[in-house]
């Protein structure tokens, strides 16, 4: 298969554990685009917890921060919701015009309190256009191409934004999409009284849903970013950037599926945080690079047993910070005792190398979560969870674990911690 060929090309650069994980690969293939079907839909996660081994009563969470993501089961110290409505507002000549408006709210702790709502979707699309051979045109602010590794809450590519596009136009064996976005469209006051901007024009290209083997498809995604304005000292133009990604999605694997991905970005094309696809910092030059290889598997071999498994390798490079590599392996098994009660576990381990000969940071997190669920499956939601989470890290990681914890540096010089609590997660 395709991912076997790609694997050979990068074999020498991957740690043995990642090679083994990818070679044995087998996540349910994400849709090419999020579906905004007519009606009211949304997402919610919220809960309350505490810690037994840190200083202070806030829930402790365990992650290394930076350009990494943490294993999320029993390890989310925040609260988040998004919801909205999609309605067909007109039909003409076989074309369906849909309007979508969504809002969201976020709290870095357990209480939404008086946190304000933000608008995350406000767009109109025209579906089934004859001159696009059944394709779609849209304008506005929206969630775009953003498949994820669920257990890491990592949208490994995220093309959200405000813009316009033409989607899913049949082209040869696959479908072609083009989107234009404007990112960071704000003005910055300069000391001399002038104004500047960190805005960028982002163009996304996707050729996807290409059948390459039985039950297997390929998505190819590219981004080109043009930095606007001048740099912080107003001495020159900001930088351009780009990224290229390829995703092989294999369906019908033990009742689930597998996604294997290879990604590479330069400058602002390295994206935001751990996400490719959107515009990163336009101060980043061509020396800033990111390479990522991952495999995400989600299977349901039996009605009462499912599992997600991820293996990931990511290398970040720059002249200013040197080179750093993030290696991560994790598994989330789910066993259902009845249709509405299951036991969920999650074990994940991360390693981040540091430049300058400093020791690598290491972190391992384990969670056990008895769960009331609307079904026995891996993806059955809502889930009402009780959880106990244990984290263990080395001395080199202590500062990062404290810095990345929402509750502050509660662990001081400790190299382990335990938290417990309750959480609900649902999508609808």
Order of alpha helices (4+ residues) and beta strands (2+ residues): alpha-alpha-beta-beta-beta-beta-beta-beta-beta-beta-beta-beta-beta-beta-beta-beta-beta-beta-beta-beta-beta-alpha-beta
